[in-house]
Amino acid sequence: MTVKLSKGVTAAVRNNHNIIELRNIKYLMQAFDSKYREWQAAAKSYRRENLQQVYNKYCEIFDGEPVPIAWRPDPDSAQNTNLGQSIKQLGFENYQQLFSWAAENRAAFWDYAVKKLSIKFKKEYEKVLELQNGIEDPSWFSGASMNIVESCFQGNDSQTAIIEGSENGPELIKITYRQLREKVERFAGGLSGLGFKPGDAVVIYAPLSSEAIIGYLALIKLGLVPVSVADSFSAEELKKRIAISKAKAVLASAGYIYGGKQLNVYEKVREATDIPAIVFGAPSSLRATDILYQELLDSAPVRGYHYSEPDSNINILFSSGTTKEPKAIPFTQLTPVKCAADGYFHQDIRENDVVTWTTGMGWMMAPWLIFAGLLNRATVSIFAGAPTCARYCDFLRDSGTTILGTVPSIVRAWKKHNFHLKADWSIRLFTSTGEPSNAADYFYLMALADFQAPLIEYCGGTEIGGGYITGTVLQPVSPTLFTTPTLGLDFYLIKPDGKVAGDREVGETFIVPPAVGISQKLLNKDHHQEYYEGVPKGPKGETLRRHGDAFEVIHYAGMTFYKSVGRTDDVMNLGGIKISAVEIEETLNRHEAVFETAAVSVLEKDGLEKLVVFAVPAREIEDIPALKQELQNLINTRLNPFFKIAEVRLIGELPRTASNKLMRRGLRARIPADRKQILDAGD
């Protein structure tokens, strides 16, 4: 199959700020060649116990460069990547041409993606994309019927589908593709006898475990709708989500060990609701309305599937906030296609890979992992326990994990406990999402594979069904920098004045729909109001979709890079200059006395914003004024002396949501009501 670029696409390549210029990547590599060779020599000679020294050397080599390269693709191996093979198959010369075609020809790209992933349809689609209901509510693969679970069992019967570990010990549970299919069929058989009907919602309140995955797939197989709720949530939060989803039952864990402590999940179910529960594990007692998971697993199998339209709901997830009613976001049959396509093209998942992500069953990266792994016929590795413990490090080694997805806050915990001293892994690729981290964190992560594995930055959201901005295995890796929108969509970064952000400017993300996977409805809010109302048109008159992340644009050596600066409300105005909290934190985290920091601004009566720094100490700190001055010196030399620190406050741990997002609002609330006097004293 060869695709020729149209004149319109060629023009888009020249003009669209989001589309990387059509230049060979060698241009960039020539610009860095001598420095990169020097860095590679330093990386090969380092000893793990001297990791800080090699990081200092890395910073010294690339001092003053806006894009310090930590890894670059090997031209020979790049041809064997999923992206490399797709570029060749489609008749393109490079990734930039592939991206341009996918952005300008959405229907053609997603048609190619479902064929590449071998997505099964009971009834084939008549048309890939129809827009009769407008750009906000497109119809994808119209006329088709399907059940996405049917596409999850295409791996070889004897191949391992799931590897599971836990804090209980070194033993691993391995389930082949055949065994997984049979367990799902038997559990579906048990569910079918409980009186549920297609469309009924069932909460899953459990860690990411093999039982939870089997239950999740069995529910979707029968046309039921799993409702993902993090088991870390309180009984009150569980009750709230049961009410929103109108769930008919709960699939719950009896309990498990997390961080060395026993968590009694089933007890919270009993406190929250009287709807029936299906419980796996060994609860001390069982209500009369409840049933054990194993009893259903012993049932006669159901081998058929409930088929429905591609836009039918298969999963309900929630935004992570707990201060107000969370948004209830449905995944449709096509959201897994987005997950798997991102996994195939951007995380380079292949059949022989063992893929994991440090996540829980209540968050979107759990279904992402399930579908990105199984639809790509890979092995999914899961760990029911704390990914910050030493046992997890052993699990990654023993499971043979080759692709590790994680979040920045967990990387910081590994760094704190010196996991790099014992890491002996088979990892060929890292990928990271969540709140923005700093270069030192991601440099540390790459050191866990001796700098031989790329780190793919990946940012999106539950309502995206995956990512909208990422890196690739065909482009250089600079810690914390993204290189491209994900294939099959596009976005603009727009400044407050309505203009598109240029070099070294910050803009807010507005996605250009349509794309497979992005939400088209919410269960408890007005979808149009949340994402489209009041949003201006794009530079070419496009309908744009609000997202809220902010990025800085960096044009360098023929490429465009993107640096996350957090959410738009994380940008502060200090001394008349706008700066992101994330950029301040990256600078302050260089100080050896702090483990991590959070920067927040407060608006005073004089109308000026003043900077308060919360610091988690890495060692005992007795002289806070001295620490404040040292942190200020870092800002003066690396950022701007106009950014004055008004106060430094020590804190044992930064407050985060259950999905590890930093709660800046909670930090601001800790600043006392008489802060004016305190802040003035600190100037």
C-alpha positions in Angstrom: 0.0 0.0 0.0 1.6 3.3 -1.1 0.1 6.7 -0.2 1.1 9.8 -2.2 1.1 13.1 -0.4 -1.4 15.5 -1.8 -0.6 19.2 -2.5 -2.7 20.1 0.5 -0.7 17.8 2.8 2.6 19.1 1.4 1.4 22.6 2.2 0.4 21.6 5.7 3.9 20.2 6.2 5.3 23.6 5.4 2.8 25.7 7.3 1.3 23.9 10.3 3.2 24.8 13.4 2.5 21.4 14.9 4.0 19.4 12.0 7.7 18.9 12.2 9.6 20.2 9.1 10.4 17.6 6.4 14.1 17.4 7.2 16.1 14.3 7.7 16.8 13.6 11.4 20.5 13.5 10.5 20.4 17.3 10.4 19.7 17.4 14.1 22.2 14.7 14.8 25.0 16.5 13.0 24.3 19.6 15.2 24.9 17.5 18.2 27.3 14.9 17.0 30.5 15.8 18.9 28.6 16.6 22.1 26.6 13.4 21.8 29.7 11.3 21.3 31.2 12.9 24.3 28.1 12.1 26.3 28.0 8.5 25.1 31.6 8.0 26.3 30.7 9.4 29.7 27.6 7.2 29.9 29.5 4.0 29.1 32.1 4.7 31.7 29.9 5.6 34.6 29.4 3.5 37.7 25.9 3.3 39.1 27.0 4.5 42.6 28.3 7.7 40.9 25.1 8.5 39.1 25.1 12.2 40.3 28.6 12.6 38.8 27.6 11.4 35.4 24.4 13.7 35.5 26.7 16.6 36.3 28.9 15.7 33.4 25.8 15.4 31.1 24.7 18.9 32.2 28.2 20.2 31.6 28.4 18.8 28.1 25.1 20.2 27.0 25.4 23.5 29.0 23.5 26.2 27.2 21.8 23.8 24.7 18.0 24.0 24.8 17.7 20.3 23.7 20.3 18.1 25.5 20.1 14.7 23.9 20.3 11.6 26.2 19.5 9.0 23.5 19.1 8.9 19.8 17.9 6.2 17.5 20.2 3.8 15.7 19.3 4.0 11.9 19.6 0.3 11.4 17.4 -0.8 14.3 14.9 2.1 13.6 13.9 0.3 10.4 12.6 -2.7 12.4 10.4 -0.6 14.7 6.6 -0.6 14.2 6.9 3.0 13.0 9.7 2.2 10.7 7.8 -0.7 9.1 4.6 1.4 8.7 6.6 4.2 7.0 8.0 1.8 4.6 4.7 0.0 4.0 2.9 3.3 3.3 5.5 4.5 0.9 6.8 7.5 3.0 10.3 8.6 3.6 10.2 9.5 7.2 8.0 9.9 10.3 7.2 13.5 9.5 5.5 12.5 6.3 3.6 9.7 8.1 2.4 12.2 10.7 1.3 14.8 8.1 -0.7 12.2 6.2 -2.4 10.9 9.4 -3.3 14.4 10.6 -4.7 15.5 7.3 -6.4 12.1 6.5 -8.0 11.0 9.7 -10.3 8.4 8.2 -7.5 6.8 6.1 -5.2 6.7 9.1 -7.7 5.0 11.5 -8.7 2.6 8.7 -5.1 1.7 8.5 -4.8 1.4 12.3 -7.7 -1.0 12.8 -6.4 -3.2 10.0 -2.8 -3.1 11.4 -4.2 -4.2 14.8 -6.5 -6.8 13.3 -9.5 -5.5 15.1 -12.4 -8.0 14.6 -15.9 -6.8 13.5 -18.9 -9.0 13.5 -20.4 -6.8 10.8 -17.9 -4.7 8.7 -18.2 -1.0 8.7 -19.6 0.9 5.7 -17.7 4.1 6.2 -14.8 5.0 8.5 -15.9 8.5 9.3 -19.2 10.5 9.0 -19.7 14.0 10.2 -23.5 14.5 9.8 -23.8 15.3 13.5 -21.0 17.8 13.4 -17.3 17.7 14.3 -18.1 17.3 18.0 -20.0 14.1 17.5 -18.5 12.2 14.6 -19.6 8.7 13.7 -16.7 6.3 13.4 -16.9 3.0 11.5 -20.7 3.4 10.9 -22.7 0.3 10.2 -20.4 -2.0 12.1 -21.0 -4.2 15.1 -18.3 -5.6 17.3 -17.1 -6.7 20.7 -13.6 -5.4 21.4 -12.8 -8.3 23.8 -13.0 -10.7 20.8 -9.8 -9.0 19.4 -7.9 -9.5 22.7 -7.3 -13.2 22.3 -5.3 -13.3 19.0 -2.0 -14.1 20.6 -0.7 -17.6 20.2 -2.5 -20.0 22.6 0.7 -21.0 24.4 2.1 -17.5 24.7 1.9 -15.8 28.1 -0.8 -13.2 28.2 -0.4 -12.1 31.9 2.4 -12.3 34.4 1.4 -11.3 37.9 3.5 -10.6 41.0 2.8 -9.2 44.4 4.4 -8.2 47.7 3.6 -11.7 49.1 6.8 -13.2 47.7 8.8 -13.9 44.6 6.4 -16.4 43.1 4.9 -15.3 39.7 1.5 -16.3 38.3 1.6 -16.8 34.5 -1.5 -17.1 32.3 -1.4 -18.0 28.7 -3.6 -16.5 26.0 -5.6 -19.8 25.9 -6.0 -19.9 29.7 -7.0 -16.2 29.8 -9.7 -16.8 27.1 -11.0 -19.8 29.0 -11.1 -18.0 32.3 -13.0 -15.1 30.8 -15.5 -17.5 29.2 -16.1 -19.3 32.5 -16.4 -16.1 34.5 -18.8 -14.7 31.9 -20.8 -17.9 32.3 -21.1 -17.3 36.0 -22.1 -13.6 35.5 -24.8 -14.6 33.0 -26.6 -16.5 35.7 -26.9 -13.5 38.0 -29.6 -11.7 36.1 -27.6 -8.9 34.5 -28.6 -7.5 31.2 -26.5 -5.6 28.5 -25.8 -2.1 29.6 -25.9 -2.8 33.3 -23.0 -1.2 35.2 -20.7 -3.2 37.6 -18.1 -1.4 39.7 -14.6 -2.8 39.8 -13.0 -1.9 43.1 -9.8 -3.8 43.2 -6.0 -3.6 42.5 -4.7 -4.3 39.1 -4.7 -8.1 39.3 -5.4 -11.1 37.1 -8.8 -11.5 38.7 -9.7 -7.9 38.0 -8.6 -8.2 34.4 -10.6 -11.4 33.9 -13.6 -9.8 35.4 -13.2 -6.6 33.4 -13.0 -8.5 30.1 -15.9 -10.9 31.0 -18.1 -7.9 31.8 -17.4 -6.3 28.4 -17.8 -9.7 26.6 -21.4 -9.8 28.0 -22.2 -6.2 27.1 -22.0 -5.1 30.7 -20.2 -1.9 31.6 -17.3 -2.0 34.1 -17.1 1.1 36.3 -13.5 1.7 37.3 -13.0 3.0 40.9 -9.7 3.2 42.6 -9.6 0.9 45.6 -7.7 3.7 47.5 -10.9 5.8 47.6 -12.9 5.9 50.8 -16.2 4.2 51.3 -17.9 7.6 50.8 -16.1 8.2 47.5 -17.1 4.7 46.4 -20.7 5.3 47.3 -20.7 8.6 45.3 -19.4 6.8 42.1 -21.9 3.9 42.5 -24.7 6.5 42.6 -23.4 8.3 39.5 -23.0 5.1 37.4 -26.2 3.5 38.8 -24.1 0.3 39.3 -26.0 -3.0 40.0 -23.1 -4.8 41.7 -19.4 -4.5 42.8 -16.5 -6.7 41.8 -14.1 -6.3 44.7 -10.9 -7.6 46.3 -11.2 -9.0 49.8 -7.9 -7.2 50.5 -4.2 -7.3 49.7 -0.8 -6.1 50.9 0.3 -2.7 49.7 3.5 -1.1 51.0 3.7 -3.8 53.7 0.3 -3.0 55.1 -2.9 -5.1 54.7 -5.6 -3.1 52.9 -9.2 -4.4 53.6 -11.0 -3.4 50.5 -14.1 -5.5 51.0 -14.8 -3.9 54.3 -15.2 -0.5 52.5 -17.7 -2.1 50.1 -19.8 -3.3 53.1 -19.7 0.2 54.5 -20.5 2.0 51.3 -23.4 0.0 49.7 -25.9 -2.9 50.0 -25.8 -3.8 46.3 -24.4 -7.4 45.7 -20.6 -7.9 45.7 -18.5 -10.5 43.9 -15.4 -10.9 46.0 -12.0 -12.5 45.1 -9.6 -13.4 47.8 -10.6 -14.7 51.3 -12.8 -12.4 53.2 -13.3 -13.2 56.9 -17.0 -13.3 56.4 -19.4 -12.8 53.5 -22.8 -11.0 53.4 -25.8 -13.1 52.3 -26.1 -11.0 49.1 -22.5 -11.6 48.1 -20.7 -14.4 46.2 -17.1 -15.5 45.8 -15.3 -14.9 42.5 -14.1 -18.5 42.4 -17.7 -19.8 42.4 -18.4 -17.9 39.2 -15.1 -19.0 37.7 -16.2 -22.6 38.1 -19.3 -22.0 35.9 -20.0 -23.4 32.5 -18.3 -21.2 29.9 -20.0 -18.6 27.7 -18.2 -18.6 24.3 -20.4 -16.1 22.5 -20.1 -12.3 22.5 -22.6 -9.5 22.9 -22.1 -7.4 19.7 -23.0 -3.7 19.5 -22.2 -0.5 17.7 -18.6 0.9 17.9 -19.8 3.9 19.9 -21.5 1.8 22.7 -20.1 2.2 26.2 -17.8 -0.5 27.5 -16.3 1.3 30.6 -17.0 4.2 32.9 -14.0 6.1 34.4 -13.8 9.2 36.6 -11.7 12.3 36.7 -9.4 12.1 39.8 -10.7 15.1 41.7 -12.5 14.6 45.0 -13.3 18.2 46.0 -16.4 18.2 43.7 -18.4 15.6 41.8 -16.0 13.9 39.4 -16.7 13.8 35.7 -18.0 10.4 34.6 -16.2 9.6 31.3 -17.4 6.6 29.2 -15.0 4.6 27.1 -16.6 3.2 23.9 -15.7 0.1 21.9 -13.2 2.3 20.0 -11.3 3.7 22.9 -9.2 0.5 23.1 -8.3 1.1 19.5 -6.8 4.4 20.5 -4.9 2.8 23.4 -3.6 0.0 21.2 -2.6 2.3 18.3 -0.6 4.6 20.7 1.0 1.5 22.1 1.8 0.2 18.7 3.1 3.4 17.0 4.5 5.3 19.9 5.5 2.8 22.6 6.6 0.3 19.9 4.8 -2.6 21.5 5.6 -5.9 19.7 4.4 -9.5 20.2 7.5 -10.6 22.1 7.3 -7.7 24.6 6.4 -7.8 28.3 4.6 -4.5 29.1 3.8 -3.0 32.4 2.6 0.3 33.9 2.7 1.4 37.5 -1.0 2.1 37.8 -4.2 0.8 39.6 -7.4 -0.7 38.2 -9.3 2.6 38.9 -7.2 4.7 36.6 -7.2 5.0 32.8 -3.7 3.5 32.4 -5.1 0.1 33.6 -7.5 -0.3 30.6 -4.8 1.3 28.5 -2.3 -1.4 29.5 -4.8 -4.2 29.1 -5.8 -3.2 25.6 -2.5 -1.9 24.4 -0.9 -5.1 25.5 -3.4 -7.7 24.4 -4.5 -6.1 21.1 -0.8 -6.0 20.2 -0.5 -9.7 21.2 2.1 -8.9 23.9 2.4 -10.0 27.5 1.0 -7.8 30.2 2.9 -7.8 33.5 1.1 -6.6 36.6 2.0 -6.1 40.3 -0.6 -6.0 43.0 1.2 -3.9 45.5 3.3 -0.8 45.9 5.6 0.0 43.0 7.8 2.0 45.3 8.9 -1.1 47.2 12.1 -3.1 46.6 10.0 -6.2 45.7 8.7 -4.4 42.7 12.3 -3.9 41.4 12.8 -7.7 41.6 9.5 -8.3 39.9 10.6 -6.2 36.9 13.7 -8.4 36.6 11.9 -11.7 37.2 9.0 -11.0 34.8 11.4 -10.1 32.0 9.6 -6.8 31.6 10.8 -5.0 28.4 8.6 -1.9 28.3 8.1 0.0 31.6 5.5 2.7 31.9 5.4 4.8 35.1 4.7 8.2 36.6 7.2 10.8 37.8 6.4 10.6 41.5 7.2 6.9 41.6 10.5 7.5 39.8 11.4 10.0 42.6 10.7 7.2 45.1 13.0 4.8 43.3 15.6 7.6 43.2 15.2 8.1 47.0 15.8 4.4 47.7 18.7 4.0 45.3 16.9 1.4 43.1 19.6 1.9 40.5 22.1 0.1 42.6 20.3 -3.2 42.2 18.5 -2.9 38.9 19.2 -5.7 36.5 16.4 -5.5 34.0 15.6 -6.4 30.4 13.9 -3.1 29.7 14.3 -1.8 26.1 11.9 1.2 26.4 10.6 3.5 29.2 7.5 5.6 28.9 6.1 8.1 31.3 3.0 10.1 32.0 1.4 12.0 34.8 2.5 15.3 36.2 5.5 16.9 34.6 8.8 15.9 36.1 12.3 17.3 35.9 15.3 16.3 33.8 17.1 14.8 36.7 14.2 12.4 37.4 14.0 11.2 33.8 17.8 11.0 33.5 17.7 8.7 36.5 15.0 6.6 34.9 17.1 6.1 31.7 20.1 5.2 33.9 18.2 2.1 35.1 18.9 0.7 31.6 22.4 2.2 31.3 21.0 4.8 28.9 20.4 2.2 26.2 16.6 2.5 26.3 14.7 5.6 25.1 12.2 7.3 27.3 8.9 8.1 25.5 7.1 11.1 27.0 3.4 10.6 26.8 0.7 13.0 27.9 -3.1 12.8 27.5 -6.0 12.1 29.7 -9.0 9.9 30.5 -11.2 11.9 28.1 -8.5 11.4 25.3 -8.4 7.6 25.7 -4.6 7.8 25.6 -2.2 10.5 24.6 -2.3 13.6 22.4 1.4 14.5 22.6 4.3 12.1 22.8 7.8 11.1 21.7 8.8 8.4 19.3 11.5 5.7 18.9 12.5 7.4 15.6 13.3 10.8 17.2 16.0 11.9 19.7 15.2 11.8 23.4 15.8 14.8 25.6 14.5 14.3 29.1 11.1 16.1 29.7 10.7 17.1 26.1 8.0 15.8 23.7 8.5 15.7 19.9 5.1 15.2 18.2 1.3 15.0 18.5 0.2 11.4 18.5 -0.7 10.0 15.2 -4.3 10.5 14.1 -4.9 13.9 15.7 -3.3 17.3 16.0 -3.4 20.4 18.3 -2.5 24.0 18.5 -0.8 25.8 21.4 -2.5 29.1 21.7 -1.3 32.1 23.8 -3.7 34.3 25.8 -3.7 36.9 23.0 -5.2 34.2 20.7 -2.1 33.7 18.6 -0.3 30.4 18.1 2.8 30.1 20.3 6.1 30.4 18.6 9.6 29.6 19.5 10.2 29.9 23.3 6.6 30.9 23.9 4.0 29.1 26.1 0.6 28.2 24.8 -2.5 26.3 26.1 -3.4 23.1 24.3 -6.4 23.0 22.0 -7.0 19.7 20.2 -8.2 19.6 16.6 -11.0 17.0 16.4 -12.1 14.5 15.3 -10.0 11.5 16.5 -10.8 8.0 17.6 -10.8 7.6 21.3 -11.5 11.2 22.5 -14.7 11.5 24.4 -18.0 12.6 22.8 -20.2 12.5 25.9 -20.1 12.7 29.7 -22.6 10.9 31.9 -23.1 13.6 34.5 -22.0 16.9 32.8 -22.6 18.8 29.6 -19.8 17.6 27.2 -20.1 20.6 24.9 -19.8 23.0 27.9 -16.8 21.2 29.3 -14.7 21.1 26.1 -16.1 23.3 23.4 -18.1 26.2 24.8 -16.4 29.6 24.5 -13.4 28.1 22.6 -12.3 30.2 19.6 -11.8 28.8 16.2 -8.3 27.7 15.1 -6.0 29.6 12.8 -7.6 27.9 9.8 -11.2 28.2 11.1 -11.1 24.7 12.8 -13.3 23.7 15.6 -11.0 23.3 18.6 -11.4 21.3 21.8 -10.2 22.7 25.2 -7.7 20.6 27.1 -5.9 22.9 29.5 -2.3 21.7 29.5 0.4 24.3 28.8 3.5 23.7 26.8 6.5 25.8 25.7 7.6 25.5 22.1 11.3 25.0 21.3 12.3 25.2 17.6 15.8 23.8 17.2 17.9 22.2 14.5 15.0 21.6 12.1 12.7 20.0 14.7 10.0 21.2 17.1 10.1 20.2 20.7 7.5 20.7 23.4 8.2 21.2 27.1 5.3 20.7 29.5 4.8 23.6 32.0 1.8 22.0 33.7 -1.8 23.1 33.7 -2.6 26.6 32.6 -3.4 27.5 36.2 0.1 26.5 37.2 1.5 29.5 35.4 2.3 32.5 37.7 3.2 36.1 37.2 6.3 37.0 39.2 7.8 40.5 38.9 5.8 41.1 35.8 7.1 37.9 34.1 5.1 34.7 33.5 6.7 31.5 34.6 5.4 28.0 35.2 5.5 26.4 38.6 7.1 23.3 37.0 10.0 25.3 35.6 10.7 26.7 39.1 10.5 23.3 40.6 12.9 21.8 38.1 15.4 24.4 39.1 14.9 24.0 42.9 15.1 20.2 42.8 18.7 20.5 41.8 19.5 21.4 45.4 21.0 18.4 47.2 19.2 19.2 50.5 15.7 18.7 49.0 14.0 15.6 47.6 11.3 17.5 45.7 9.6 20.9 45.8 6.3 22.5 44.9 6.0 26.1 43.9 2.8 28.0 44.5 1.9 31.7 44.2 -0.5 33.7 46.4 -2.1 36.9 45.4 -1.6 39.7 48.0 -3.7 42.8 48.7 -1.3 44.9 46.6 -2.3 42.7 43.6 1.1 41.1 43.2 1.8 37.4 43.2 4.4 36.1 45.7 6.2 32.8 45.5 6.0 30.2 48.3 8.1 27.1 48.1 7.2 23.8 49.8 10.2 21.6 50.1 10.5 17.9 51.0 13.9 17.7 52.7 16.3 15.0 51.7 18.2 15.3 55.0 17.7 17.2 58.2 17.6 21.0 57.7 18.2 23.3 60.6 18.8 26.6 58.9 15.7 27.4 56.8 16.8 31.0 56.0 20.1 29.7 54.6 18.2 27.1 52.5 16.0 29.9 51.2 19.0 31.9 50.1 20.6 28.9 48.4 17.3 28.2 46.6 17.1 31.8 45.6 20.6 31.7 44.2 19.6 28.8 42.0 16.7 30.8 40.6 18.9 33.9 40.2 21.5 32.0 38.1 19.3 29.6 36.2 16.0 31.5 35.8 15.6 35.1 36.7 16.5 37.2 39.8 13.1 38.9 39.5 11.5 35.6 40.7 11.8 36.2 44.5 11.1 33.4 47.0 8.9 34.9 49.7 8.9 31.9 52.0 10.2 28.3 52.2 8.1 25.8 54.1 9.3 22.3 54.9 6.8 19.5 54.4 7.1 15.8 54.9 5.2 14.8 51.8 3.6 16.7 48.9 -0.2 16.2 48.8 -1.3 14.3 45.7 -4.5 12.9 44.3 -5.0 9.1 44.1 -3.6 9.4 40.5 -0.4 11.1 41.8 -1.3 14.6 40.6 0.1 17.4 42.7 -2.7 19.2 44.7 -1.5 22.8 44.5 -4.8 24.0 45.8 -4.3 22.1 48.9 -0.8 23.6 49.4 -2.2 27.1 49.0 -4.8 26.3 51.7 -1.9 25.6 54.1 -0.6 29.1 53.9 -2.0 30.9 57.0 -4.6 33.7 56.9 -2.0 36.1 58.2 0.5 35.2 55.4 0.8 38.9 54.4 2.9 39.6 57.5 4.9 36.4 57.1 5.6 37.0 53.4 6.6 40.6 53.9 9.0 39.5 56.5 10.6 37.1 54.0 11.2 39.8 51.4 
